[in-house]
Amino acid sequence: MPAPVIAIVIPVFNEQAVLPELCARLTALFDAGHGCEWRAVLVDDGSRDQSVALLHAQAARDPRFEIIELSRNFGFQSALAAGLVHAAKADAVVTMDADLQDPPEVIPEFVTAWQGGAEVVRATRRSRAETGLRRLGFDLFHAVFRRLSDFPIEPNTGTFGLLGRDALEAYHQLPERHRFFPGLRAWIGFPSAAVFYDRQERAAGQPQQTFRRLIRYALDGVFSFSHLPLRMLTYAGLFVALMGFAIGLFFIVRRLLGVEIAFTGFTTIATLVLFLGGIQLIGIGVLGEYLGRMYDEVKQRPLYVVKRRTVARR
């Protein structure tokens, strides 16, 4: 039997500080073999540093490294989608970040689980090295998302993992523009397995995912896999309506009983107006998030535009 072909898809954006070590550790993995034929698909997402030059130098030294250059920065999820399309002929595809917080040395365990029958292999974090506000944000998102999502998604998982060919073909049938990869990977189904690992610190440089981008990514996950925000608006409307009915009934009863009513004046009116106005604005904002995503889907623009591919002749 021929050795299975395993492709590793890695989006890259301004990662010149970490690329030498990334390429060295991938090369060591490839040279070890593990009974597989390896290749790396590195997708440059419009880098503005020396990342592209480093990638091309690596591809010139080692034909197992293939480079896709996008015409501009389209975002991590679009770059990941471009790499998955390019690697569609592989027997299995590993997805990971370029910052080496997810160690390539764990990948042989993915392959073992895949060969054991799992079509989807999730890398589940036992621990993670982030601290401070960034760590708090990640923990808060996972805690909240588990309660908001209409579809069960394994906690403490991210991009790192493996898709077999059948799972990858199913993933390519999903046409949406606002993508939350862990959710889509769980949604397609198929037999799955978990491989536990310890998430490490960045090998070098600074995180390229800004806080704003992480917030946007979190919102994509919530609004793509949950109707709960809309339901919460309905519940809030019912609560306000019931409170209004109860207050109105209270004053009617007092009037019928001849009890004097003491009005508090401006403070009461201002509080009620601001409270109701705030709920309405929140509702409009939530509806806008859903409508904005629907608008993007209707336009049917491509997820990315490829400027150049560098693939070794085989």
N, C-alpha and C positions, 0 to 999 in steps of 0.2 A: 504494500500500500504506500502511495506517495505521502510524504510528510505534509501535514495540514499547513495551510498558509495563514499566518496570523498578522494582521495589520494593526498598527498602533496609531491612532488618530490624535494629534495634539495641536490645538489652536495656539498660535504664538502672536503676542502683541507686546512690542518693546521689551523683549526678554534677553537682551544681549549679555547681561550679567550672568545669567544662569545657563545659557545655551551650551557653552563648552562642557560643563559637567553633565547636563542632560544628554548630550550626544555621546559622551564617554560612557555613561552608565547604560544607555541603550545599546551601544556597540558591544559592551561586555555581555549584556543579556543575549544579543544576537549570536555572538561567538560561542556562547555556552550551548546553543542549539536547543536543548530540551526536547529534541525530537520534532521540532517545528521549523518551517521556513518563515523567516521574519521579514517584515518591512515596516518602515515608519512613514506615515503621511503627515507632514508638518505643514500647517496652513497658516501663512502669514496674513494677519488681519489688519493690513495697512500700517505696519510698524514704521515709526519715524526715526529709529536709531539704527544701529548696525546689524539688527537681527537678520535681515534678508541676506546681507553679504556673508554672515556666518553660516546661514542655512545652505547657501549655494556652495560655499567652500566644503561643507560636510558632505553634500551630495556629490561633489566632484571626487572626493576621497573614497566614498562608500556608496555604491549604487543601490544599497538597501534603503537609502533615505530619499524620499520623494517630496518635492516642494510644490505647493500651490500658493500662488500670490493672488490675493483679492485686490480689486481696484481701489478700495478705500477701507476704512474701518467700519465694518458692518456689525460688530459685536460678537461676543464669544459664541452664542448659540448659533448664529449664522455661519461662523467659521467652522464650528463643529459639524454642522449639517453638510457643508462643502466637503469636508474630509470624509464623512461617512459615505457620501455619494461616490467619491473617488475610490474608496476602498471596498465597494460593493461586491467585487469578485473574490474577495478573501473568504476563507472558510469561517473565520471569526474575526471580530473587530474589537480591539480594546480602546476605550476612550479615557483620556486623562488630561490634566492640566500640565503646563510647561514648567511650573515653578518648583517641581520636585517635592512638594508637600505630600504628594502621593508617590511612594517609592516604586520605581519600575521592578525592583526585585520581587515584588509580590505577584507580578503578572503570571509566572509559572503556576501559581496556585489557582488563578482564574482558569488557565488552560486545563488543569487537572479536573476542576469541577465541571467544565464544559464537556470534556471527554467522558465524564461520568454521567452525562445526560442532561445537564442544566443548559438550557438555551439562553438564559439570562443570568449573569453572575454579577452580584452587587458587592462592592467593597464597602463594608460597614465599619465605621470608626469606633475603636475602643476608647481612644482618647485623641485630643487634638492640641497642637502646640500654641494656638492663638491665645492671646490674653487681652485684657482691657475691653474697650468698647466694641471692638470687632468680635471678640469671643462672645460677649454678652448678646450682640445682635444675632449671631448664628444660633445660639442656644434659644433665644426668644423666638426666632422664626420657626425653628423645628417644633417647639412646644406649642405655639399657636397654630401652625399649619396642620398638625395632627388633629386638632379639634375643629378646624374650619373645613378641611377637605371632605368632599363627598365621596372620594375614592381613596382606599387605604394605600398609603405610601410608607415604605419602611423608613424609620427615623435614622438619623446619622449617616445618611448616604448622600452622595453627590454624583459628579460626572464619572468618577473612577469606577470602572467595571468592564464587563465583556458582553457582547451580543453575538450569538451565533448567526449563521446566514439566514435561517428562517425568521428569527426575531428581527434582524436587520431589514429584511424585505418587508415585514409588517410595519416597521418603523417608517420606512420610506413611503408608505401609503397615507401617512398623516400629513395633511397639506397646510396646517396652520402656520401662521407667521410668528406669533408670540409663543415661544417655546420654553417649556420648563422640562428639561431633559429627564430628571429623575421621575417626574410624574408620567411622562409619555412612556418611559421604559417600563414602569409598573403597569400602565394601562394596557399595553399590548398583550400582557399575559405570558404564556409559555412556562414550562418548568423552570424554576429559578433556584439559585443557591446563594449563600452569603459567605464571603471571605472576610474575616476580621483582621484589622491592622491598626497601627498607631500612626495617626497623621502627624507629619513632621513640620518643622519650621521651613520657611523658604531657604533654598540653597544659597541665594544671593539676591541683592537688589530689593526693591520695594514692590508691594502688591500693585498690580495693574488694574485690578477691579476696584474702582472708586466706590465710596460709600453710596453715592447717588446711583451708580449702576447696580449695586447690590440691592438697594431698595426697589428699583425697577424690576429686577429679577424676582424678588420676593412677591411683588404685586402680580407679576405674570403668573407665578405659581398659584396664588390665591384665586385670582379671577378666572384662570383657566380650569381649575379643578374644584370650584366651590360656588354654589348658589346661595350660601349662607348670608353674605352681605345683603342680598336682595330680600331674603326672608327677615333679616333683622330690621330692615326698613319697614316691612309690613308689621312686624311685632311692635316697633316703636310707634307706628301710626295707630295701631289698635290701643296701645297703652295710653297715648295722649287723648284719643277719642273717649276712652272709658273714664279717664281722669276728668275730662271736660264735662262728660255726662254726669259724673258723680258730684262735681262741684256745682253744676247747674241745678241738680236735684236738691242738693243741700240748701241752696239759697231759696229755692221755691218752697221747700218745706218750712224754712224759717219765716218766710213772708206769710204763708198761710197761718202759721201759728202766731203771727203778730209780733215776732221778735225783731227788735231793731238790728239793722245790719250796719256794721262799722266798716267803711271802706278805707283801705290803707293808701289809696291814691296812686301817685306816680310810680312808686317803687314796685307795687304789685303789677301794674300794667307793663312797665318796662321789663320786668323779669319774665312775664309770660310771653311778650313779643320776642324777646331775645331767645328764649328757650325754643319756641316754635320756629323762629327763623333759622336757628342753628340746625335743628333737625331737618328742615327743608333743604338747606344748603348741603348738608351731609348727604341727603338722599340724591340731590342733583349730581353731586360729585361721584357717588357710587354708580349711578346710571351712566354718567359720562365715561367712566372707566370701561364699562361693558360696551357701550356704544362705540367708543374709540377703537376698541379691539375688533368689533364687528366691521367698522369702516376699513381698517387695515386689511382684514380678510377679503372684503369685497373687491378691493383694488387689485388683488392678485399680482402684486409686484414680486419679482424674484427675491429670494432670501439674500442673495449675494451675486456679485459679478466677478468672474475670474479674469484676472489680467494675464497670468502666465502659469503654465505648468512645467515643471522640470522633472522628468521621469527618465530613469536610466533605461536604455535598450536592453531587452532580455532575449 
